[in-house]
Amino acid sequence: MRDVARRARVSSKTVSNVVNRRPHVHESTRARVEQAISELGYRPNLAARGLRSGRTGVVGLVLPDLRPPAAAALADAVLVAAQENDLAVVVSRAGADSRSLAGVLAGEPHRTDGLLLAAELLGAPERALLDEVDHPVVLLGRADVVVAVDQVATADAAAAPAAARHLLDAGRRRVAVVGAAPCGATGRGGTSARVVGSRRALEDAGVQVDPRLVLPARAGDPRAGAAAVAALLAAGAPVDAVLALDDALAVGALHALAEGGLRVPEDVAVMGLGDLAPGWARPALSSVDLGLDDVARTAVVMLLERVAGAGPGQVPPRRHEAPFRVVVRGTTGGPAGG
């Protein structure tokens, strides 16, 4: 910091004010300091800052799995949003049982200022754990989880019907929904809201939903999407559209349709959810953008406000639902390119 101060011809206090985005710094001075920071490659010492302020400058992101495209995209969006706010991020993985999550929740408060927690981690046993956490927490995703902490949700219950209506508007009536929870599964997040919403949209349009067209498949796995659609085709069930409940499943569905000699979108239209894979497929995949950038930015700001002292007693738990938009591309008859 002293090196920056010398280069910018200001005091170390002024450099600190600029780094911490405090007001009352003249714009020309701020610009000079920022130029010196860039030239010298200065990075604040988060450990030293934590000793002085009682904060670490670090937030935790806890996800059930980092491999699915949706999880990777969310993690990337959180990293970008954190960087915009001069924060570092520690990413943790919690397994599929409450003991794993309990271990993460016990350890993270010692090294982070607050936690961004994937809502799909919370079954009934895990929700009780949050009542014991004396640490700022913001939940990410799944609008159907009700807990007394801030939450930033994706609009699953509205996005899936919008995708179904797009297929209906394109004249499709035999719509296969790919991605229902496998029989007997007890997954915590899954796609239940998406399944219910898409079926309701079809029924509201007067389309009878054939049970054979609601296909179980493991979320985030293109091979599962391919297997589900291949089995449907082998059974001879008529289909003119596939609504995959995530983009990875949609990519698998496209593969199975091509193997079956069916043209997309002429014979079968395909729609995904998430808008994470437009470049993976030809024709380019129609999908629904669930607004992950908005989720990440809003969640980081909410968490910072809690860290700064907006405790539950002063500000009740808040809820934000990210906007979504239908993106029409080649798999439903739109532009063939990405």
C-alpha positions as CSV (number, residue, x, y, z in Angstrom):
1,M,0.0,0.0,0.0
2,R,2.9,2.4,0.7
3,D,4.3,1.6,-2.7
4,V,0.9,2.6,-4.3
5,A,0.8,5.7,-2.2
6,R,4.2,6.8,-3.3
7,R,3.4,6.1,-7.0
8,A,0.1,8.1,-6.8
9,R,1.6,10.8,-4.6
10,V,-1.1,10.4,-1.9
11,S,-1.2,9.0,1.7
12,S,-1.7,5.4,2.6
13,K,-5.0,6.4,4.1
14,T,-6.2,7.7,0.7
15,V,-5.2,4.4,-0.9
16,S,-7.2,2.6,1.8
17,N,-10.2,4.8,1.1
18,V,-10.0,4.0,-2.6
19,V,-9.5,0.2,-2.1
20,N,-12.4,0.1,0.3
21,R,-14.6,2.3,-2.0
22,R,-15.2,4.9,0.6
23,P,-16.8,8.2,-0.5
24,H,-15.3,11.7,-0.4
25,V,-12.3,10.9,-2.5
26,H,-11.8,13.3,-5.4
27,E,-12.3,11.6,-8.8
28,S,-9.0,12.7,-10.1
29,T,-7.3,11.3,-7.0
30,R,-9.2,8.1,-7.2
31,A,-8.2,7.7,-10.8
32,R,-4.5,8.3,-10.0
33,V,-4.6,5.7,-7.2
34,E,-6.4,3.1,-9.4
35,Q,-3.8,3.6,-12.1
36,A,-1.0,3.0,-9.6
37,I,-2.8,-0.1,-8.3
38,S,-3.0,-1.4,-11.9
39,E,0.6,-0.6,-12.7
40,L,2.0,-2.2,-9.5
41,G,-0.3,-5.1,-9.5
42,Y,-1.4,-4.4,-5.9
43,R,-3.8,-6.7,-4.2
44,P,-5.1,-6.0,-0.6
45,N,-3.9,-8.4,2.1
46,L,-7.2,-10.0,3.1
47,A,-5.7,-11.6,6.3
48,A,-4.4,-8.2,7.5
49,R,-7.6,-6.5,6.6
50,G,-9.5,-9.2,8.6
51,L,-7.4,-8.6,11.7
52,R,-8.2,-4.9,11.7
53,S,-11.9,-5.1,10.7
54,G,-13.0,-8.4,12.1
55,R,-13.9,-9.5,8.6
56,T,-12.1,-11.7,6.2
57,G,-13.1,-10.3,2.8
58,V,-14.0,-13.9,1.9
59,V,-17.4,-15.4,1.3
60,G,-18.2,-19.1,1.0
61,L,-20.1,-20.8,-1.8
62,V,-21.5,-24.2,-0.9
63,L,-22.8,-26.5,-3.8
64,P,-23.8,-30.2,-3.9
65,D,-21.8,-30.9,-7.0
66,L,-19.5,-28.8,-9.2
67,R,-19.7,-31.0,-12.3
68,P,-23.1,-30.2,-13.8
69,P,-23.0,-27.3,-16.2
70,A,-25.6,-25.4,-14.2
71,A,-23.4,-25.6,-11.0
72,A,-20.3,-24.5,-12.9
73,A,-22.2,-21.6,-14.5
74,L,-23.5,-20.5,-11.1
75,A,-20.1,-20.7,-9.5
76,D,-18.6,-18.7,-12.3
77,A,-21.3,-16.0,-11.9
78,V,-20.7,-15.8,-8.2
79,L,-16.9,-15.4,-8.7
80,V,-17.5,-12.6,-11.1
81,A,-20.0,-10.9,-8.7
82,A,-17.7,-11.3,-5.8
83,Q,-14.7,-9.9,-7.7
84,E,-16.8,-6.8,-8.6
85,N,-17.2,-6.3,-4.8
86,D,-13.5,-6.9,-3.9
87,L,-14.3,-10.3,-2.3
88,A,-12.6,-13.7,-2.5
89,V,-14.7,-16.9,-2.7
90,V,-14.1,-20.2,-1.0
91,V,-16.0,-23.0,-2.9
92,S,-17.1,-26.0,-0.8
93,R,-18.9,-29.2,-1.8
94,A,-21.5,-30.7,0.6
95,G,-22.6,-34.2,0.0
96,A,-26.0,-35.8,0.0
97,D,-26.4,-36.1,3.8
98,S,-27.0,-33.7,6.6
99,R,-23.7,-34.7,8.4
100,S,-21.8,-33.4,5.4
101,L,-23.6,-30.1,5.3
102,A,-23.3,-29.8,9.1
103,G,-19.6,-30.1,8.8
104,V,-19.4,-27.4,6.2
105,L,-21.6,-25.1,8.2
106,A,-19.5,-25.6,11.3
107,G,-16.3,-24.9,9.6
108,E,-17.0,-22.0,7.2
109,P,-17.9,-19.3,9.8
110,H,-14.2,-19.4,10.9
111,R,-12.9,-18.4,7.5
112,T,-15.6,-16.5,5.8
113,D,-17.8,-13.5,6.4
114,G,-21.0,-15.2,5.1
115,L,-22.2,-18.1,3.0
116,L,-24.0,-18.5,-0.3
117,L,-25.7,-21.9,0.0
118,A,-27.4,-23.9,-2.8
119,A,-31.0,-24.4,-1.7
120,E,-31.1,-27.9,-3.2
121,L,-28.9,-29.1,-0.4
122,L,-31.8,-28.5,2.0
123,G,-34.0,-31.4,2.7
124,A,-36.1,-31.3,5.9
125,P,-33.3,-32.4,8.2
126,E,-30.9,-29.8,6.8
127,R,-33.3,-26.9,7.1
128,A,-33.1,-27.3,10.9
129,L,-29.4,-26.8,10.7
130,L,-29.8,-23.2,9.5
131,D,-31.5,-22.3,12.8
132,E,-28.3,-23.1,14.6
133,V,-26.0,-21.1,12.3
134,D,-25.1,-17.7,13.7
135,H,-23.6,-16.5,10.4
136,P,-25.0,-14.6,7.4
137,V,-26.5,-17.0,4.9
138,V,-28.2,-16.4,1.5
139,L,-29.8,-19.3,-0.3
140,L,-29.5,-19.7,-4.1
141,G,-32.0,-21.4,-6.3
142,R,-35.2,-23.4,-5.9
143,A,-38.2,-21.2,-5.1
144,D,-40.0,-24.0,-3.1
145,V,-37.6,-24.0,-0.1
146,V,-39.0,-21.9,2.8
147,V,-36.5,-20.9,5.5
148,A,-36.0,-17.8,7.6
149,V,-32.9,-16.5,5.6
150,D,-32.5,-14.4,2.5
151,Q,-33.1,-16.3,-0.8
152,V,-32.4,-15.5,-4.4
153,A,-34.3,-18.0,-6.6
154,T,-34.5,-19.0,-10.2
155,A,-38.0,-18.8,-11.6
156,D,-38.3,-22.6,-12.3
157,A,-42.1,-22.7,-11.7
158,A,-42.7,-20.0,-14.3
159,A,-39.8,-20.8,-16.8
160,A,-40.9,-24.3,-17.5
161,P,-44.4,-23.4,-18.5
162,A,-43.0,-20.6,-20.7
163,A,-40.9,-23.2,-22.5
164,A,-43.9,-25.5,-22.9
165,R,-46.0,-22.6,-24.3
166,H,-43.3,-21.9,-26.8
167,L,-43.6,-25.4,-28.1
168,L,-47.4,-25.2,-28.1
169,D,-47.2,-22.0,-30.1
170,A,-45.0,-23.8,-32.6
171,G,-47.9,-26.3,-33.2
172,R,-46.5,-29.1,-31.1
173,R,-48.9,-31.3,-29.2
174,R,-47.0,-34.5,-28.3
175,V,-44.5,-33.0,-26.0
176,A,-42.1,-35.4,-24.1
177,V,-40.9,-33.9,-20.8
178,V,-37.4,-35.3,-20.0
179,G,-35.9,-35.0,-16.5
180,A,-38.5,-36.1,-14.0
181,A,-37.0,-37.6,-10.9
182,P,-36.4,-41.3,-11.3
183,C,-38.9,-43.6,-9.7
184,G,-38.2,-43.9,-6.0
185,A,-35.7,-41.1,-6.0
186,T,-35.6,-38.8,-3.0
187,G,-33.6,-36.0,-4.4
188,R,-33.8,-32.6,-2.6
189,G,-33.7,-30.1,-5.5
190,G,-34.4,-31.8,-8.7
191,T,-36.9,-30.6,-11.2
192,S,-40.3,-31.1,-9.5
193,A,-41.3,-27.5,-10.0
194,R,-40.3,-27.7,-13.7
195,V,-42.2,-31.0,-14.2
196,V,-45.4,-29.7,-12.5
197,G,-45.2,-26.3,-14.3
198,S,-44.7,-27.8,-17.8
199,R,-47.5,-30.3,-17.4
200,R,-49.8,-27.6,-16.2
201,A,-49.1,-25.4,-19.2
202,L,-49.8,-28.3,-21.5
203,E,-53.1,-29.2,-19.7
204,D,-54.2,-25.6,-19.7
205,A,-53.8,-25.6,-23.4
206,G,-56.1,-28.6,-23.7
207,V,-53.3,-31.0,-24.4
208,Q,-53.7,-34.4,-22.7
209,V,-50.4,-35.4,-21.1
210,D,-49.5,-39.0,-22.0
211,P,-47.8,-40.6,-19.0
212,R,-45.4,-42.3,-21.4
213,L,-44.1,-38.9,-22.4
214,V,-43.0,-37.9,-18.9
215,L,-39.5,-39.4,-18.8
216,P,-37.3,-39.9,-15.7
217,A,-33.7,-38.9,-16.3
218,R,-30.8,-37.8,-14.0
219,A,-30.4,-34.0,-14.1
220,G,-27.3,-32.6,-15.8
221,D,-26.4,-35.8,-17.6
222,P,-26.6,-35.8,-21.5
223,R,-26.3,-39.6,-21.5
224,A,-29.4,-39.9,-19.3
225,G,-31.3,-37.6,-21.8
226,A,-30.2,-39.7,-24.7
227,A,-31.2,-42.9,-23.0
228,A,-34.6,-41.6,-22.1
229,V,-35.4,-40.4,-25.6
230,A,-34.0,-43.5,-27.2
231,A,-36.2,-45.7,-25.0
232,L,-39.2,-43.5,-25.9
233,L,-38.5,-43.9,-29.6
234,A,-38.0,-47.7,-29.3
235,A,-41.4,-48.0,-27.6
236,G,-43.0,-46.3,-30.6
237,A,-44.7,-43.5,-28.6
238,P,-45.5,-40.7,-31.0
239,V,-43.7,-37.4,-30.2
240,D,-43.3,-34.1,-32.0
241,A,-41.4,-32.2,-29.3
242,V,-39.0,-32.7,-26.4
243,L,-38.9,-30.3,-23.4
244,A,-35.7,-31.2,-21.5
245,L,-35.6,-29.8,-18.0
246,D,-32.0,-28.8,-18.4
247,D,-29.7,-28.1,-21.3
248,A,-27.5,-31.2,-20.8
249,L,-30.5,-33.4,-21.1
250,A,-31.6,-31.6,-24.2
251,V,-28.2,-32.2,-25.8
252,G,-28.6,-35.9,-25.1
253,A,-32.1,-35.8,-26.6
254,L,-30.7,-34.3,-29.8
255,H,-28.2,-37.1,-30.0
256,A,-30.9,-39.8,-29.6
257,L,-33.2,-38.1,-32.2
258,A,-30.3,-38.0,-34.7
259,E,-29.5,-41.7,-34.1
260,G,-33.2,-42.5,-34.6
261,G,-33.2,-40.7,-38.0
262,L,-35.5,-37.9,-36.9
263,R,-34.9,-34.3,-38.1
264,V,-34.8,-31.3,-35.7
265,P,-37.0,-29.2,-35.7
266,E,-38.9,-30.6,-38.7
267,D,-39.9,-33.9,-37.1
268,V,-39.3,-33.1,-33.4
269,A,-38.6,-29.7,-31.8
270,V,-36.3,-29.6,-28.8
271,M,-36.3,-27.1,-26.0
272,G,-33.9,-26.9,-23.0
273,L,-33.8,-24.9,-19.7
274,G,-30.9,-22.9,-18.5
275,D,-29.5,-21.5,-21.7
276,L,-26.1,-22.9,-20.9
277,A,-25.4,-24.9,-24.1
278,P,-26.3,-22.9,-27.2
279,G,-23.0,-23.8,-28.8
280,W,-23.1,-27.5,-28.0
281,A,-25.6,-28.4,-30.6
282,R,-26.5,-28.0,-34.2
283,P,-29.1,-26.7,-34.8
284,A,-28.4,-24.3,-31.9
285,L,-30.5,-25.1,-28.9
286,S,-33.6,-23.1,-27.9
287,S,-33.7,-22.7,-24.2
288,V,-34.8,-20.5,-21.3
289,D,-32.2,-18.1,-19.7
290,L,-32.8,-18.4,-16.0
291,G,-30.8,-15.2,-15.1
292,L,-27.9,-16.8,-13.2
293,D,-25.9,-13.5,-13.4
294,D,-28.7,-11.7,-11.7
295,V,-28.9,-14.5,-9.1
296,A,-25.2,-14.2,-8.3
297,R,-25.1,-10.3,-8.2
298,T,-28.2,-10.0,-6.0
299,A,-27.1,-12.8,-3.6
300,V,-23.6,-11.2,-3.1
301,V,-25.2,-7.8,-2.4
302,M,-27.7,-9.3,0.0
303,L,-24.9,-11.2,1.8
304,L,-22.7,-8.1,2.1
305,E,-25.7,-6.2,3.6
306,R,-26.1,-8.9,6.2
307,V,-22.4,-8.9,6.9
308,A,-22.5,-5.1,7.4
309,G,-25.0,-5.5,10.1
310,A,-28.5,-5.9,8.6
311,G,-29.4,-8.6,11.0
312,P,-32.7,-10.4,11.0
313,G,-34.0,-8.2,13.8
314,Q,-33.6,-5.1,11.6
315,V,-34.4,-6.5,8.2
316,P,-36.7,-9.5,7.8
317,P,-35.7,-12.3,5.5
318,R,-35.8,-11.1,1.9
319,R,-36.7,-13.0,-1.3
320,H,-35.7,-12.2,-4.9
321,E,-36.7,-14.1,-8.0
322,A,-34.5,-13.6,-11.0
323,P,-36.1,-12.7,-14.3
324,F,-36.0,-15.3,-17.1
325,R,-36.4,-15.1,-20.9
326,V,-37.2,-17.6,-23.7
327,V,-34.4,-17.8,-26.2
328,V,-35.5,-19.1,-29.6
329,R,-33.0,-20.9,-31.8
330,G,-32.8,-23.6,-34.4
331,T,-34.1,-26.6,-32.5
332,T,-37.6,-25.0,-32.4
333,G,-37.5,-23.3,-35.8
334,G,-35.7,-20.1,-34.9
335,P,-32.3,-19.0,-36.3
336,A,-30.0,-22.0,-36.9
337,G,-26.9,-20.4,-35.6
338,G,-26.0,-19.8,-31.9
